[in-house]
């Protein structure tokens, strides 16, 4: 998947091609499971520890969650 420019993952250092393998010490079982774990981690602004694989190496990042409407591009008004 991609990483939104200026979004929480990009600000934490996550890059396209990195693989998120755990959230809060729990393995990720697909995209739906990823979103469920993020959404149940707390309100926007909470820090979420994630284990990632980047270029074959493991690392831990702390990603500060955000309301997606605050950073995603919106369609132009007509």
TIRO-2110 file (N, C-alpha, C; in Angstrom, 1 decimal):
// TIRO-2110
0.9, -1.2, 0.0, N, 1, A
0.0, 0.0, 0.0, CA, 1, A
0.9, 1.2, 0.0, C, 1, A
0.3, 2.4, -0.2, N, 2, A
1.0, 3.6, -0.2, CA, 2, A
1.0, 4.3, 1.2, C, 2, A
1.8, 5.3, 1.2, N, 3, A
1.9, 6.2, 2.4, CA, 3, A
1.5, 7.6, 2.0, C, 3, A
0.5, 8.1, 2.7, N, 4, A
0.0, 9.5, 2.3, CA, 4, A
1.1, 10.5, 2.7, C, 4, A
1.5, 11.3, 1.7, N, 5, A
2.5, 12.4, 1.9, CA, 5, A
2.0, 13.3, 3.0, C, 5, A
2.8, 13.5, 4.0, N, 6, A
2.5, 14.4, 5.1, CA, 6, A
1.6, 13.7, 6.2, C, 6, A
1.2, 12.5, 6.0, N, 7, A
0.3, 11.8, 6.9, CA, 7, A
1.1, 11.2, 8.1, C, 7, A
0.4, 10.7, 9.1, N, 8, A
1.1, 10.2, 10.3, CA, 8, A
2.1, 9.1, 10.0, C, 8, A
1.9, 8.2, 9.1, N, 9, A
2.9, 7.2, 8.8, CA, 9, A
4.2, 7.8, 8.2, C, 9, A
4.0, 8.7, 7.3, N, 10, A
5.1, 9.3, 6.6, CA, 10, A
5.9, 10.1, 7.7, C, 10, A
5.2, 10.8, 8.6, N, 11, A
5.9, 11.6, 9.6, CA, 11, A
6.7, 10.8, 10.6, C, 11, A
6.2, 9.5, 10.8, N, 12, A
6.9, 8.6, 11.7, CA, 12, A
8.1, 7.9, 11.0, C, 12, A
8.2, 8.0, 9.7, N, 13, A
9.3, 7.4, 8.9, CA, 13, A
9.0, 6.2, 8.1, C, 13, A
7.7, 5.9, 8.1, N, 14, A
7.2, 4.7, 7.3, CA, 14, A
7.3, 5.1, 5.8, C, 14, A
7.8, 4.2, 4.9, N, 15, A
7.9, 4.5, 3.5, CA, 15, A
7.2, 3.4, 2.7, C, 15, A
6.8, 3.7, 1.5, N, 16, A
6.1, 2.7, 0.6, CA, 16, A
7.1, 1.6, 0.5, C, 16, A
6.6, 0.4, 0.6, N, 17, A
7.4, -0.8, 0.5, CA, 17, A
7.7, -1.4, 1.9, C, 17, A
7.6, -0.6, 2.9, N, 18, A
7.8, -1.2, 4.3, CA, 18, A
6.6, -2.0, 4.6, C, 18, A
6.8, -3.1, 5.4, N, 19, A
5.7, -4.0, 5.8, CA, 19, A
5.5, -3.9, 7.3, C, 19, A
4.2, -3.6, 7.6, N, 20, A
3.8, -3.5, 9.0, CA, 20, A
3.5, -4.9, 9.4, C, 20, A
4.2, -5.5, 10.4, N, 21, A
3.9, -6.8, 10.8, CA, 21, A
3.2, -7.0, 12.2, C, 21, A
3.3, -5.9, 13.0, N, 22, A
2.6, -5.9, 14.3, CA, 22, A
2.1, -4.6, 14.7, C, 22, A
1.0, -4.5, 15.4, N, 23, A
0.6, -3.3, 16.0, CA, 23, A
0.4, -3.6, 17.5, C, 23, A
1.0, -2.8, 18.4, N, 24, A
0.9, -3.1, 19.8, CA, 24, A
1.2, -4.5, 20.2, C, 24, A
2.2, -5.1, 19.5, N, 25, A
2.6, -6.4, 19.9, CA, 25, A
1.8, -7.5, 19.3, C, 25, A
0.8, -7.2, 18.5, N, 26, A
-0.1, -8.2, 17.9, CA, 26, A
0.1, -8.3, 16.4, C, 26, A
0.3, -9.5, 15.9, N, 27, A
0.5, -9.7, 14.5, CA, 27, A
-0.7, -9.2, 13.7, C, 27, A
-0.4, -8.7, 12.5, N, 28, A
-1.4, -8.2, 11.5, CA, 28, A
-1.8, -9.3, 10.6, C, 28, A
-3.1, -9.6, 10.4, N, 29, A
-3.6, -10.6, 9.5, CA, 29, A
-4.4, -9.9, 8.4, C, 29, A
-3.7, -9.2, 7.6, N, 30, A
-4.4, -8.6, 6.4, CA, 30, A
-4.8, -7.1, 6.7, C, 30, A
-5.2, -6.5, 5.6, N, 31, A
-5.5, -5.0, 5.6, CA, 31, A
-6.7, -4.7, 6.6, C, 31, A
-7.7, -5.5, 6.5, N, 32, A
-8.9, -5.3, 7.4, CA, 32, A
-8.5, -5.4, 8.9, C, 32, A
-7.6, -6.4, 9.2, N, 33, A
-7.1, -6.5, 10.6, CA, 33, A
-6.3, -5.3, 11.0, C, 33, A
-5.5, -4.8, 10.1, N, 34, A
-4.7, -3.6, 10.3, CA, 34, A
-5.6, -2.5, 10.8, C, 34, A
-6.6, -2.2, 9.9, N, 35, A
-7.5, -1.1, 10.3, CA, 35, A
-8.2, -1.3, 11.6, C, 35, A
-8.7, -2.5, 11.8, N, 36, A
-9.4, -2.7, 13.1, CA, 36, A
-8.5, -2.4, 14.3, C, 36, A
-7.2, -2.9, 14.2, N, 37, A
-6.3, -2.6, 15.3, CA, 37, A
-5.9, -1.2, 15.5, C, 37, A
-5.8, -0.4, 14.4, N, 38, A
-5.6, 1.0, 14.5, CA, 38, A
-6.8, 1.7, 15.1, C, 38, A
-8.0, 1.4, 14.6, N, 39, A
-9.2, 2.1, 15.1, CA, 39, A
-9.5, 1.8, 16.5, C, 39, A
-9.1, 0.6, 17.0, N, 40, A
-9.4, 0.2, 18.4, CA, 40, A
-8.3, 0.7, 19.3, C, 40, A
-7.2, 1.3, 18.8, N, 41, A
-6.1, 1.8, 19.6, CA, 41, A
-6.4, 3.0, 20.4, C, 41, A
-7.5, 3.7, 20.0, N, 42, A
-7.8, 4.9, 20.7, CA, 42, A
-8.2, 6.0, 19.8, C, 42, A
-8.5, 7.2, 20.3, N, 43, A
-8.9, 8.3, 19.4, CA, 43, A
-7.8, 8.9, 18.6, C, 43, A
-8.1, 9.7, 17.7, N, 44, A
-7.0, 10.4, 16.9, CA, 44, A
-6.1, 11.1, 17.8, C, 44, A
-4.8, 10.9, 17.6, N, 45, A
-3.8, 11.6, 18.4, CA, 45, A
-3.0, 10.6, 19.3, C, 45, A
-3.5, 9.4, 19.4, N, 46, A
-2.8, 8.4, 20.2, CA, 46, A
-1.6, 7.8, 19.5, C, 46, A
-0.5, 7.5, 20.2, N, 47, A
0.6, 6.9, 19.5, CA, 47, A
0.5, 5.4, 19.5, C, 47, A
0.7, 4.8, 18.3, N, 48, A
0.5, 3.4, 18.1, CA, 48, A
1.9, 2.8, 17.7, C, 48, A
2.4, 1.9, 18.6, N, 49, A
3.7, 1.2, 18.3, CA, 49, A
3.4, 0.2, 17.2, C, 49, A
4.3, 0.2, 16.2, N, 50, A
4.2, -0.7, 15.0, CA, 50, A
5.6, -1.3, 14.8, C, 50, A
5.6, -2.7, 14.5, N, 51, A
6.8, -3.3, 14.1, CA, 51, A
6.8, -3.4, 12.6, C, 51, A
7.9, -2.9, 12.0, N, 52, A
7.9, -2.9, 10.5, CA, 52, A
9.1, -3.7, 10.0, C, 52, A
9.0, -4.1, 8.8, N, 53, A
10.2, -4.7, 8.0, CA, 53, A
10.5, -3.7, 7.0, C, 53, A
11.7, -3.2, 7.0, N, 54, A
12.2, -2.2, 6.1, CA, 54, A
13.5, -2.7, 5.5, C, 54, A
13.6, -2.9, 4.2, N, 55, A
14.8, -3.4, 3.5, CA, 55, A
15.4, -4.6, 4.2, C, 55, A
14.5, -5.6, 4.7, N, 56, A
14.9, -6.8, 5.3, CA, 56, A
15.3, -6.7, 6.7, C, 56, A
15.1, -5.5, 7.3, N, 57, A
15.4, -5.3, 8.8, CA, 57, A
14.2, -5.0, 9.5, C, 57, A
14.1, -5.4, 10.8, N, 58, A
13.0, -5.1, 11.6, CA, 58, A
13.3, -3.8, 12.4, C, 58, A
12.2, -3.0, 12.6, N, 59, A
12.3, -1.8, 13.4, CA, 59, A
10.9, -1.6, 14.1, C, 59, A
10.9, -0.8, 15.1, N, 60, A
9.7, -0.4, 15.8, CA, 60, A
9.5, 1.1, 15.5, C, 60, A
8.3, 1.5, 15.2, N, 61, A
8.0, 2.9, 15.0, CA, 61, A
6.8, 3.2, 15.9, C, 61, A
6.7, 4.5, 16.3, N, 62, A
5.5, 4.9, 17.0, CA, 62, A
4.8, 5.9, 16.1, C, 62, A
3.6, 5.6, 15.6, N, 63, A
2.9, 6.4, 14.7, CA, 63, A
1.8, 7.1, 15.5, C, 63, A
1.7, 8.4, 15.4, N, 64, A
0.6, 9.2, 16.0, CA, 64, A
-0.6, 9.2, 15.1, C, 64, A
-1.7, 8.6, 15.5, N, 65, A
-2.8, 8.5, 14.7, CA, 65, A
-3.4, 9.9, 14.4, C, 65, A
-4.3, 9.9, 13.4, N, 66, A
-4.9, 11.2, 13.1, CA, 66, A
-6.2, 10.9, 12.4, C, 66, A
-7.1, 11.9, 12.4, N, 67, A
-8.4, 11.8, 11.6, CA, 67, A
-8.0, 11.9, 10.2, C, 67, A
-8.3, 10.9, 9.4, N, 68, A
-7.9, 10.9, 8.0, CA, 68, A
-8.4, 12.1, 7.2, C, 68, A
-9.5, 12.7, 7.6, N, 69, A
-10.0, 13.9, 6.9, CA, 69, A
-9.1, 15.1, 7.1, C, 69, A
-8.2, 15.1, 8.0, N, 70, A
-7.4, 16.2, 8.3, CA, 70, A
-6.1, 16.3, 7.4, C, 70, A
-5.8, 15.2, 6.7, N, 71, A
-4.6, 15.2, 5.9, CA, 71, A
-4.8, 14.7, 4.5, C, 71, A
-5.9, 14.0, 4.2, N, 72, A
-6.1, 13.5, 2.8, CA, 72, A
-6.6, 14.6, 1.9, C, 72, A
-6.1, 14.5, 0.7, N, 73, A
-6.6, 15.5, -0.3, CA, 73, A
-8.1, 15.4, -0.6, C, 73, A
-8.7, 16.5, -0.7, N, 74, A
-10.1, 16.5, -1.0, CA, 74, A
-10.4, 16.9, -2.4, C, 74, A
-11.5, 16.4, -3.0, N, 75, A
-11.8, 16.8, -4.4, CA, 75, A
-12.1, 18.3, -4.5, C, 75, A
-11.8, 18.9, -5.6, N, 76, A
-12.0, 20.3, -5.7, CA, 76, A
-13.5, 20.6, -5.7, C, 76, A
-13.9, 21.8, -5.1, N, 77, A
-15.3, 22.2, -5.1, CA, 77, A
-15.7, 22.6, -6.5, C, 77, A
-17.0, 22.3, -6.8, N, 78, A
-17.5, 22.6, -8.1, CA, 78, A
-18.4, 23.8, -8.1, C, 78, A
END
